[in-house]
Each structure stands twice: as structure tokens, then as C-alpha cells.
Amino acid sequence: MTTAANRLLLGDCLEKMNEIADSSVDLIYLDPPFFTERKHKLKNRQRTKEFSFDDIWKQESSYAEFLHQRILKMRDLLKDTGSIFVHCDKMANHIVRGVLDDVFGSEFFQSEIIWQYKRWSNAKKGLLPSHQNIYFFSKTSDFSFNKIFMPYSEATNLDQILQRRTRDKHNKSIYARDEEGNIQQADAKQGVPLSDVWDIPYLNPKAKERVGYPTQKPLLLLERIIELVTNENDLVLDPFCGSGTTCVAASLTNRKYIGIDQSEDAIQLSQSRLDKPIKTESHLLKKGRKSFENANLGALQCLAGIDYNPVHRNQGIDAILVEHHQGAPVLVKIQKDTETLTQAVELLSNAMIVKASKMGFLIKTRVALGEVEAATELSFESKSEDFTIHVLETIELKLKRNISGSGL
């Protein structure tokens, strides 16, 4: 049997999954009913359509059996390199984990992802719920996985980015030193490896991508899952596709998709979103809100299209490029409104001496009255080494050209 991709199937996933070939799916994401024992209803933005579904089982064992039958079939559909992500909350996570352990085996449990978010509620008593759980299991130990790196937090010391770390005899993390006792420079760093706690905002009622479906999840959440364990042209299955977020995220990331739902309204809604996808865009969401809260966002917009790590609370450096030049970090400074060009050059050059950088970029934003225009390339000599600062008015194309011309 061959599996036709990029389609939506109407019906119970237990039956419809028989139309999908075994060992053909790279990722299964499911957001099944959460065993909330409630009927869920919500109207769309125009209040012309009401979406609803029942989440009612008489007892836990009935809900567990419902999941077990379907997840057992899902395991057959996965490739040996495939993974399954199951979304749940406090009402059902113990049931879901038990079913997954039974079907896949606890040895193939990879992570329990905590999706945390801020929501405002008038909870009368008890703690305010602000997270959901996503269980990540693989079919085998040879599963597909792509490392994702997040920006360094504002609390990260600059030396932690630039200097190599090692372990002493007590297994304590220390700075690595050469034979002469000097601290060694670290190789290029891409950021902090993605953890199992994800801070992705909940869709607010006015978000452009919100369509009125009761359990709609953010596209950013599904894109992250998809990019974590699949590659382009891989096949993603959502057997409870609801509003179609998984299918839309797969399409936007150049993956194939199959969505299943037993609600005709849900299938129609999913198709409409696939025809005209709307995504809540946010520079802050993609990079991590906390990392940028106090950074100069206007200045850092100059770095759009460049792979960099932002630097906080440092007068001489605003960013460090991910790639090094001649084994040393490439520093970037953006001239502030309160700085003359001469002052900005001095701050960057001092930072380059301290950090042993051989190349830096100063993004010129203004020239003070009476100040002489700076050359586009300034060469400096320090006691240790020579270094060069490129002065640019716009960053993206010129920076790429200067770096490539320097053999980076």
C-alpha cells in the first residue's frame, strides 16, 4: 500500500488509519480529548459558527482503552526512525503515560515536554494552571532528531559564550587553559540546546491565527515539534487534527501531512486554514521573550538575516556572530543614539582587545555635527594582535560580503 499525502480524512481515526501504509509516517502528533468530562463549545471570530466536541467518558479505564486501541495502530504506522508526541494535561497525563509505556515501552520514552504559558483566569481556589504536558516517545532507539538551539539568556555572562569550558578532577565545570595558563577561546557556539520546558505564549483571543476552535494550539508550538524530529518532505500525521494546526505547520515547514477528524466542521476549518494560512508572527516569540526584554530591539533589527547571539548589558558589544573568523569571535556593535561615532569605535575596539577578536562590525546609525565621517574599514594594533573593524550603514548584505571576502 502506498500512502497519499497532503490530505484530510473525515472519520474515526481508528478506521481511517487503515488507509495509511505501515512504516510510512515520520511523526505523529496528537492532541486527543483530555478526559475533562466536559462538552467543549466555542464560536469563531465572526460568531457565525460554533465548534464543539464531547470529552466525556464514564471512567478512566474507558478513556485508556480508547487511547490504547488507537496508539497501538499509530505505532505500526511509524517508520523505525519515527516519533510520537502526545499532548495532554493534568487530567489525563498519568493515563497517557501508562498507555505509551505499554505500547512503545518505557525504554523508548524520550522526554516529557512542559509547554508553559501565561493565562489570566478567575480561578476561585487552587493554583492557576499554566502548563500542559507533551510526551515524546520514539519507535526505536534510532530515531530522527535535529538539535535546536535557543538564544542565550540575558543573565548569561559573556565569557560563558566566548571561553572554552572543561571539567576538573572533581567534575566541576571550569575554564580551559593552555600550557601557559591562558584561558582558551571556545569554538563557535550556536546558543543553548533546547530544553524540555518550552515558553511559547498561549493564543490570545485576538490573535490573527485564532479561528475559534476550543483546543487550538499555536503554530509555533507545532513547528518546533515538527522541526525537532523531521526533515523536509517527511510525512506528519495528526489523527485528531481539530482546527488543522499540525497540518498547517507541516505545510509551512515543507513537510507532507495527513489530518484525520470525525467532525465535518473540523475538516472544513482545517482545509480553509490550509488554503489561506495565517500565522501570528513575532520576533520576540521566535527568539525567546526573556532574552530580549531589555535589549535594544530597534538596533537588533539591523541584524535580521544574520545568524548571531545577542549580548546584553555590554557597552562595547551588541551581538556575536555564530561563526568565528580565524578561530576568534566576530563582534558586532550598533552605535547608540547617545554615542558619537568615535565613541562607538572606541568601545568596540576595547571589547575586541579584551575578547581577542580579530574582526568586528560597527553599524553606524548617526554622525554627530562636526564629526568627520569614518572610513569604512579601520585597522588597529593592540599589544597582542592586529584587528579590523568594518563600519557599515546597513548590515545584512555588506556584512555577508565582508565576511565571505575574509574567508570566514
N, C-alpha and C positions, 0 to 999 in steps of 0.2 A: 504494500500500500504506500502510495506517495501522499505527502501532506501539502495541500494547497494553503498558502499563507495569505496574510493581509485580508482577513475576512472575519465577520461577526456571525455567530451561530445562536439561534434562538432555541432555548430548551434547557432541560436539566443537564448540567454538566456531566453527570454520571452516564447519561446516554450519549450525549454529543461528543464526549471524548473518544468514543469508539470510532469516530470519523477521522481521528488523528493517528498517524502511524506510531508504533512503539519506537523508542530511542530516536525521536526526531526533534525533540524540544530542548533548547539550551537553558531556558529559565522559565520557571513557573512562579508567578506571584499571585497570591490570593488573599483577598480581604473578605472572608466569609462572614455570615451573621455572627455577632459576638455573644450570643446567648444572654442577651439583655432582658429577655422575657417581655419585650415591648413591641408595639407596632410603630414603625417609623414613617413619618409623613413630612414632606417639605414641598413648598411651591417654588417654581422657577422665578427668575428675576422679574419677569413681566407679570407674574401671578396668574398666568393663563393655563398652567399645567401643574398638577400635583403628582409628585413621585412618592411611592410608598412601598414598603415591604414588611413582611412579618418576621419577627425574630423570636419566635415562641416555641419552646419545647417543653414537654411535661416534666422531664427530668434530665439530669446531666448525662446519664447513660444513653439516652436517645440522641442527644446532641453529639456525643462522642462517636456513636455508631454512624451517624450522618457524615461526619468528617472522615472517619476511618475508611468507609467504602470509597469515597472519592479520592482521598490522598493515596490510597493503595493503587488506584488506577493511574494517578499522576506520576507515581514512581516509575511505572512501566513506560510512560511517555518520555521521560527524561533520557537524554544521552548519558553515557557514563561520565562525561565531563560536566554534566548539568547540575543545577542547584534549584532549591525551592525556598521561597521566602513566604512565611505565613504571618499575616497581620492579625493581632488580637489585642485585647485589653485586660484589665484586672478581672473581669467576669469570667473569661474563658482561657486565660493563658495556661493555667495548670492542666486543663483538659487538652488543649492543643499540644502542649509539650509532651504529654503522655502518648498521644496518638502518633506524633512524629517520631518519638523514641521507638515505638513499637513497629512502625512501618519502615523507617530508614535505619534504625539502630542508633543508639546513643553515641557510638563511636564516630558517626558522621554528623554530629552536631558541631557547627562551626561558630556561631555567635548568637547571642540574644541582643538585638539592637534595640536601644531605647530611643524612641522618637520623642523628644521633649519640645514643648511649645508653651506659649503663654496664651491663656484664655481668661476671659472675665466672666464670672458666674456669681449668682446669688446663692451659693451653696449654704444651706441653713446650718448644717452641723457636719463636722469632719473636715479632712484635708481636701483641698481643691485638686481634682485630677488634672495633671498637666503633662502626661506622657502616655504613650501606647507602646506595645511590645511587637517586635518583628523577629520571628525565629528563622534562622538561616541554617539550613541543612544541605549537605551535598549528597549526591547519589553514591559516589565513591570518593576515595582519597585523592584521586587525580582530577580534581575539579578546576574549571577555568576561573581565574581570579586576576583582576587588574588592580595594582596598587593606586590608591587615590591619596593625594597629599593636600592638606589644608594649610592656609597661611599661618605663620607664627602669630601667637597672641601678643597683645600689647605688653604683657608682662615679661616677654622673653628678652633676656639680656642679649645684646648684640654679639657679644663674644661667644655665646652658645651657638650662634649661626656660623660664625667665621672660624672658630677654632676647633681643632680635632679633639675628640674625647676618647678615652680608653678606660680600662679598669685596673685598679691596683691589686695587690695581693689579698686584700680584704674584700675584693669585688666591688669596691666603691668607685663611682664614676669620677674621673679626674681629667685634667687637660693633658694631652700627649705632648711630650717634649723630645727634641732631638738630642744628639750626643753632647751638644754644648749647653743644654738646658733651656733652649728657647722653645716657646710654645709653638706647635706646628699648626699650619693653616689647614682647615678642613677642605675636603673636596666640595664640589658644587652640591648644594642641598636644595631639594625641591619643596621643602616645607615639613609639616608634621604629619606622619601617617594617620589616616582616618581612623578614629576610634569607634567604639560601639555605642557612643552617645551622640545622637545627631540633633543639632539645634536648628530645626527648619520651621519657620513660622506656620501656624495653622492658617488655613484660608479664612480671611475675614469676610464678613457678609458682603462687602463692597468690592472684593477682588474681581478683576476682569474675567478671570478664568472660571469663577464660580458659576455653576449652572443650575443650582437649586436641588441637587441630588443629596439625600440625607447624609451619606457617608463619604462624600467626595474628598479625595486626598490631593495634596499639592503636586503639580507636575515635577517640581524639583526633587521631591522625595522619590518618586518613581524613576526619574532619570538617574539619580545616584545609584539606586539598586541595579538598574539595567547596565550602567557603565561599569559597575563593580565586577560583574561576573559574566558579561557577554562582550562580543565584538560585533562590528558592523556586519549586517546580513544574517546574524544569528536569529533564531526563532524564539519569541517570547509568548507565553500563554497565560491568560488570565481567565480562569474558569468561573469567576464571579465578577464580571467586568463592570457592572453597575453603570456609572457615568462615562466609562471608557478612558479613564486617565492613563491606565497602563498602556493601552493601545496607542493613544496619542503620544505618550512619552517614547514608546518604541519607534513610532514613525518619525518623530523629531530627531532621534538619535540614529537613524538609518538602520533600524532593526526591523525584522518581519514580525508580524503579530497575529494571534488568533484570540478573539474575545468570545466568551460564552455568557449568556444570561437568560434566565427563564422569563424575564419581563420584556414584553414587546416595547414598552416605553423606554426602557434602559437601552435596548438595541438601537432604537431610533435616535435617542440622545447621543449615544456613542458615535453613530455614523455622522451626525451633524457636526460633532466636535472634530472628527477626523477630516471632514470636508473643509472646515474652517477653524483650525486650531487657534486657541487664544491662550497665551501664557503670561502669567504675572512676572514681568521682568524686574529684576532688582540687582544692581551691582552689589548691594550690601548682602543680600541673601546668598549670592554665589560665593563671595569671598569670606563670609562669616561676619556677623554684625559686630561682635565684640572686638574683633581685630581692627575695625575701622572707626569705632565710635568717636575717638578723639583725634583721628588722623586728619590731615588736610585733604578732604575728599576732592575739592576742586583742583588742587595741584596734582593729585594722583591720577586724575582723569587723563593727564598728559601721557600716562604710561599704558593707555589702552592698546591691546595687541602685543604687548611685551610681557615675557614670562619673568616675573620678579617676585621678591618677597618684600613686603613693606617694612619699614623700620620706624619705630615710634620713639618719641622723647629723645631725639638726637638732632642737634642743631646742624651738624655737617652732612647728614645722610638721610634721605627720604626712602630709598629703596636699594636693594642689592639684586642684581640680575642673577637668575638661577644658574646660568652658565658662567664659568670663570674664563679669564683671559690670562694665558701664560701661567696657569696654576694659581692665580690670585683672584680675589673677588673684584667684580666691577661695581663701583659705587655710583649712585645717581642722587643728585641734589636738585631740588626745584627752588629757584630764587623766590624768597618770600616778599610780601609787599613792604615789609619794614627794612629790607636789606638793599644796599646798593649792590651793583654787580661785583664790585671789588670785594665787598664783604662776603658775598656768597662764594666767590672763588677762594678766598682765604679759608673759610670754614670747611669747604670741601677738600682743599689741599691738606689742611691739618688732619682731617679724618683719614685721608689716604695714606699719610705718613704713618699714623698710628696703626692702621689696619693693613699695612704693607700692600696696598693696592697699586697696580701699575696703570690702570685706566679708569677714568671717571667721566661722567657726563653731567654737565650743568645745564639745566633748562632755564633759559633766560626769559623772564616774564616782563621785565621793565628795565629802562636805563634812566638813572637819575639825571636831573637837569645839570648840565655842565660836565657830566661824566663821559669820558672817552669810550667809544664803542670798543668792546673787547674783540680780540682775534677769535676766529672760530676754533683754533687749536692752540692750547697753551702748554708748553713743556716746562717741567720743574725738575730740579735736582735736590734730593734730600741727602742726608749723610749716608743712608743705606742704599737707595736705588733711585733711578730716574722714574718719573711717571708723567702721564699725559692727561690733560683734561680737555674734553671736547665741549665747546659752548654751542648750544643749539637753541633755536627758537621753537621748533616743533620736533617732537621726539621720535615718532614711530618709524618713518621711512629713513630719516637721516641716521638714527641710532643703529638701525639694522645694517645700513650701508657701511657705516664706520666700523662696526664690529666685524662684519664679513671681510672687509678690507684689511683687518688686522689679524686675520687668521684665527678668529675665535671658534 
